[in-house]
């Protein structure tokens, strides 16, 4: 009987996070609906994810191909990922040309519609975080947009530092990268 209490706590936590995101967006002068909150589902049981999904959340992040394939029957390996999750809407982790090329080929070989991708920028400079250095984001965004016909460059993303006092700087850096990418790509 402990599982339902945990699942209830997850939905309560989600609502709390969404409220904090809304307030932060309003303080920053951004429309709250422009902010996407990604629920990290890695290592979480299907039943917990289902509760959050049933509560209305639709954007989940998963690190492990084997887990996303199992959890979403409706890159470690692009072909495995795209073959196992044919309705994958967005890939948020392109941080080099090699990953872009693998995804581009896999989408082409499967004959599916172009896959939306975000370029991941390491705005914190942490070695433990993936992402291209901010100085390289324009070049990588151009590469994806111009050289990967089966990918739809859709934006930038980052993972801020857990220390909330430094997080605003991480997102300011990402915002600056966005401005520069928009200028470069028109």
Beta strands, then each sheet from edge to edge (+ up, - down):
strand 1: 39-40
strand 2: 60-61
strand 3: 90-94
strand 4: 115-120
strand 5: 151-157
sheet 1: 1+ 2+
sheet 2: 3+ 4+ 5+
end
